[in-house]
Amino acid sequence: MKIVWRWRAAALVAIWSFSCSRGGDPVRECLDDLVKATHNRDASAFVDRVAADFQAADGSSRVDAERLVRQYFAGYEILDVTVRDVTIEKAESAARVRFRAELSGQPRKIGGLDSFLPRASSYDFDMRLAPEAGKWKVAWASWTPRT
């Protein structure tokens, strides 16, 4: 259970993670917004970039993602994400984004969180974005931990 929670939490954070703006590309702007929300641990801003019908490869929904993001952000005093090897394949109404996300953070020192939450982890992501209500949003995501 502990490992599954860590993977899902780290994955959700990384889904929303890119560190540099590429100005003008709405797909990249979505990802930049997710990074900013992650760095600020702003769950509302984060979830604003997740599609209403979001589904992860493991079957979790937008509601599940929001709950997990709020828990994860509450567990960290500091949270940072570095994204590498980004590829974006864009069509008119969809985009596929693949990347490696390296997470690092300082868990809160309450309730044993500092011994439970990982200080560093790395994942490979494959996700789909689609336009919704005038914004590009994450509609689907899959991730695998790097060893």
Buried (B, 14 or more C-beta within 10 A) or exposed (E): EEEEBBBBBBBBBBBBBBBEBEEEBBBBBBBBBBBBBBBEBBBEBBBBBBBEEBBBEEEBBBEBBBBBBBBBBEBBEEBBBBBEEBEBEBEEEBBBBBBBBBBBBEBBEEEEBBEEBBEEBBBBBBBBBBBBEEBBBBBBBBBEEEE
